[in-house]
Amino acid sequence: MDKLIFLAAQAAKGTMSRQENIANNLANVNTPGFRQQLMAFQSAPVTGEGSGSRSFAVETSVGFDTTPGQIQSTGREMDVAIQGEGWFAVNDAKGNEAYTRNGSFQLDGTGNLVTQEGYSVIGTNGPINVPPDHRLSFEGDGSVSAIPLGGDTNVVQLGRLKLVNIPQGEINRGDDGLFRAANGDPAEADLNVRVAGGFIESSNVNAVDMMVQMITAARQYETQMKMISTAKENGQAANSLFGMN
């Protein structure tokens, strides 16, 4: 009876973690460049006298789905999509270099190019500052130009986006949604990464698949709770049978 309750409780705990992961993926189904979070569980033995036959289900992150999202045309001048492999380099809240696939950029109060969350976009020569009364233009190699809105035809070269290409096994996702090199060091710029201005990469989360997984997880949780309830009822019946109740 004790083993049944233990196993059911461990399974329910794992199912709750799975539901949280699915919910997070669903919440980001419309986040540009979002990579679906993957997770798994592994068995860890319980130590101590009389616990040799028991084990914990320990949550382990297996990374993220590298399947690219769809490249969609927006016509917005500050939208940029990476074509193929690669990442945009940004400064996180602590000023450290981090990476994202979300190329839906905007300008802050000082004219610096930033992400929707306010992270500064890194250029090969530092932050990218856009002069007033200019519109942006992105070239395929990540070069950024500012074109005057008036009759002036003098195009201002603002630099080049820092684009990197880090293999999946060498990059980790942080709690803030940004990615960082596993070794903690800034990655070298990769001149082979290409971008497309006026486009955005969609999330690679399949909403229908996530909903099916959510329903499945909910049913599993209900079953596990019923197992605990059944174990309790069986225990009470056994106690009554032996005159212990």
C-alpha positions as CSV (number, residue, x, y, z in Angstrom):
1,M,0.0,0.0,0.0
2,D,2.8,2.3,0.9
3,K,4.6,1.6,-2.4
4,L,1.4,2.3,-4.4
5,I,0.9,5.7,-2.7
6,F,4.6,6.6,-3.1
7,L,4.6,5.7,-6.8
8,A,1.4,7.5,-7.6
9,A,2.5,10.6,-5.7
10,Q,5.8,10.7,-7.6
11,A,4.0,10.3,-10.9
12,A,1.5,13.1,-10.0
13,K,4.4,15.4,-9.1
14,G,6.1,14.7,-12.5
15,T,2.8,15.2,-14.3
16,M,2.4,18.6,-12.6
17,S,5.9,19.7,-13.8
18,R,5.0,18.5,-17.3
19,Q,1.8,20.6,-17.3
20,E,3.8,23.7,-16.2
21,N,6.2,23.1,-19.2
22,I,3.3,22.7,-21.6
23,A,1.6,25.8,-20.2
24,N,4.8,27.8,-20.7
25,N,5.0,26.6,-24.3
26,L,1.4,27.5,-25.0
27,A,1.9,31.0,-23.5
28,N,4.6,31.6,-26.0
29,V,2.9,30.3,-29.1
30,N,2.8,33.8,-30.5
31,T,6.3,34.9,-29.3
32,P,8.5,35.5,-32.3
33,G,11.5,33.2,-32.5
34,F,10.4,31.1,-29.4
35,R,11.9,27.6,-29.2
36,Q,9.7,25.0,-27.6
37,Q,11.0,23.8,-24.3
38,L,11.5,20.1,-23.9
39,M,11.7,18.1,-20.7
40,A,12.2,14.6,-19.5
41,F,12.4,12.6,-16.2
42,Q,15.0,10.2,-15.0
43,S,15.0,7.8,-12.1
44,A,17.0,8.5,-9.0
45,P,17.1,5.9,-6.2
46,V,15.9,6.7,-2.7
47,T,18.6,6.1,-0.1
48,G,18.0,4.8,3.4
49,E,17.0,1.7,5.2
50,G,14.0,0.0,3.7
51,S,14.0,2.3,0.6
52,G,15.9,0.1,-1.8
53,S,12.9,-0.6,-4.0
54,R,11.9,3.0,-4.3
55,S,13.0,5.8,-6.6
56,F,12.3,9.4,-7.3
57,A,11.4,10.8,-10.7
58,V,13.8,13.7,-11.2
59,E,13.0,16.4,-13.8
60,T,15.7,16.9,-16.4
61,S,15.7,19.5,-19.1
62,V,16.7,18.1,-22.5
63,G,17.0,21.5,-24.1
64,F,14.7,22.9,-26.7
65,D,13.2,22.1,-30.1
66,T,15.6,23.4,-32.8
67,T,12.9,23.2,-35.5
68,P,12.8,26.7,-37.1
69,G,9.5,28.7,-37.0
70,Q,7.9,30.0,-40.2
71,I,9.4,33.2,-41.7
72,Q,6.5,35.7,-42.1
73,S,6.5,39.0,-43.9
74,T,5.5,41.9,-41.7
75,G,6.7,44.9,-43.7
76,R,7.8,46.5,-40.5
77,E,11.2,48.1,-40.9
78,M,12.5,47.0,-37.4
79,D,11.5,43.3,-37.8
80,V,14.4,41.0,-38.7
81,A,14.4,37.2,-39.1
82,I,17.4,34.9,-39.1
83,Q,17.4,32.7,-42.1
84,G,18.6,29.2,-41.1
85,E,20.9,28.8,-38.1
86,G,22.1,31.6,-35.9
87,W,21.2,34.0,-33.1
88,F,21.0,37.8,-32.4
89,A,23.3,39.0,-29.7
90,V,21.8,41.2,-27.0
91,N,22.8,42.5,-23.5
92,D,20.7,41.0,-20.8
93,A,19.4,42.8,-17.7
94,K,22.8,42.5,-16.1
95,G,24.7,43.8,-19.1
96,N,26.0,40.3,-20.1
97,E,25.8,39.0,-23.6
98,A,22.9,36.7,-24.4
99,Y,21.2,35.5,-27.5
100,T,17.7,35.4,-29.0
101,R,15.9,34.5,-32.2
102,N,13.3,37.2,-31.6
103,G,14.1,39.9,-34.1
104,S,11.1,42.2,-33.4
105,F,13.1,45.2,-32.5
106,Q,12.2,48.8,-31.4
107,L,13.9,52.0,-30.3
108,D,14.3,53.1,-26.7
109,G,14.1,56.7,-25.6
110,T,17.7,57.4,-26.7
111,G,17.4,55.9,-30.1
112,N,19.2,52.6,-29.3
113,L,17.9,49.5,-31.0
114,V,16.4,47.2,-28.4
115,T,14.2,44.1,-28.1
116,Q,10.6,44.2,-27.1
117,E,11.7,43.4,-23.6
118,G,14.2,46.3,-23.6
119,Y,17.4,44.4,-24.0
120,S,20.0,46.3,-26.0
121,V,20.8,44.8,-29.4
122,I,24.6,44.3,-29.9
123,G,26.3,45.4,-33.0
124,T,29.8,44.4,-34.0
125,N,31.0,47.9,-32.8
126,G,28.7,48.2,-29.8
127,P,25.0,49.4,-29.4
128,I,23.2,50.5,-32.6
129,N,21.9,54.0,-32.3
130,V,19.5,55.4,-34.8
131,P,19.5,59.1,-35.6
132,P,16.1,60.9,-35.4
133,D,14.0,61.2,-38.5
134,H,15.6,58.1,-40.1
135,R,14.2,54.7,-41.0
136,L,16.1,51.5,-40.7
137,S,17.2,49.1,-43.4
138,F,18.8,45.7,-42.8
139,E,20.9,43.9,-45.3
140,G,21.3,40.1,-45.6
141,D,24.6,40.1,-43.8
142,G,23.2,42.0,-40.8
143,S,24.4,45.5,-41.9
144,V,22.2,48.3,-40.6
145,S,21.6,51.5,-42.4
146,A,19.6,54.6,-41.5
147,I,17.8,56.3,-44.4
148,P,16.6,60.0,-44.0
149,L,12.9,60.5,-44.0
150,G,13.2,63.9,-45.8
151,G,14.8,64.7,-49.1
152,D,18.3,64.0,-47.9
153,T,19.7,61.0,-49.7
154,N,22.8,60.5,-47.5
155,V,22.5,57.0,-46.0
156,V,24.1,56.6,-42.6
157,Q,25.9,53.3,-42.0
158,L,25.1,52.3,-38.4
159,G,27.2,49.1,-38.2
160,R,26.3,45.5,-38.3
161,L,24.3,43.2,-36.1
162,K,26.3,40.8,-34.1
163,L,25.1,37.4,-35.3
164,V,26.4,34.2,-33.8
165,N,25.9,30.5,-34.5
166,I,26.3,28.2,-31.5
167,P,25.6,24.5,-31.7
168,Q,22.6,23.3,-29.7
169,G,24.7,21.3,-27.3
170,E,26.7,24.4,-26.3
171,I,23.9,26.8,-25.6
172,N,21.4,26.9,-22.7
173,R,18.1,28.7,-22.1
174,G,17.9,31.0,-19.1
175,D,14.8,31.8,-16.9
176,D,14.5,35.1,-18.7
177,G,13.9,33.4,-22.0
178,L,17.4,34.4,-23.4
179,F,20.0,31.9,-24.4
180,R,23.7,31.8,-23.3
181,A,26.8,29.9,-24.3
182,A,27.3,26.9,-22.0
183,N,30.9,28.0,-21.3
184,G,29.7,31.4,-20.2
185,D,31.9,33.3,-22.7
186,P,30.6,35.6,-25.4
187,A,30.5,33.8,-28.8
188,E,32.4,35.0,-31.8
189,A,30.4,36.7,-34.5
190,D,29.7,34.4,-37.5
191,L,29.7,36.2,-40.8
192,N,27.9,33.4,-42.5
193,V,24.6,34.0,-40.6
194,R,22.0,35.6,-42.9
195,V,19.0,37.8,-42.0
196,A,15.9,39.2,-43.8
197,G,14.6,42.7,-43.0
198,G,10.8,43.2,-42.9
199,F,10.3,39.5,-41.8
200,I,9.8,37.8,-38.5
201,E,10.3,34.2,-37.4
202,S,7.2,32.7,-35.7
203,S,7.3,30.5,-32.6
204,N,7.9,26.8,-33.4
205,V,5.2,25.7,-30.9
206,N,2.3,23.8,-32.3
207,A,-0.7,24.9,-30.4
208,V,-2.9,21.9,-31.3
209,D,-0.2,19.5,-30.3
210,M,0.3,21.3,-27.0
211,M,-3.4,21.2,-26.2
212,V,-3.5,17.5,-26.9
213,Q,-0.5,17.0,-24.5
214,M,-2.2,19.2,-21.9
215,I,-5.4,17.1,-22.0
216,T,-3.4,13.9,-21.8
217,A,-1.4,15.2,-18.8
218,A,-4.6,16.2,-17.0
219,R,-6.1,12.7,-17.5
220,Q,-2.9,11.1,-16.2
221,Y,-3.0,13.3,-13.1
222,E,-6.6,12.4,-12.5
223,T,-5.7,8.7,-12.7
224,Q,-2.8,9.1,-10.3
225,M,-5.0,10.9,-7.8
226,K,-7.5,8.1,-8.1
227,M,-4.7,5.6,-7.4
228,I,-3.9,7.4,-4.1
229,S,-7.5,7.5,-3.1
230,T,-7.9,3.8,-3.9
231,A,-4.8,3.0,-1.8
232,K,-6.3,4.9,1.1
233,E,-9.6,3.0,0.8
234,N,-7.8,-0.3,0.6
235,G,-5.8,0.5,3.7
236,Q,-9.0,1.4,5.6
237,A,-10.6,-1.8,4.5
238,A,-7.6,-3.9,5.6
239,N,-7.5,-2.2,9.0
240,S,-11.3,-2.9,9.4
241,L,-10.8,-6.5,8.4
242,F,-8.1,-7.1,11.1
243,G,-10.1,-5.2,13.7
244,M,-7.8,-2.2,13.8
245,N,-10.3,0.5,13.0
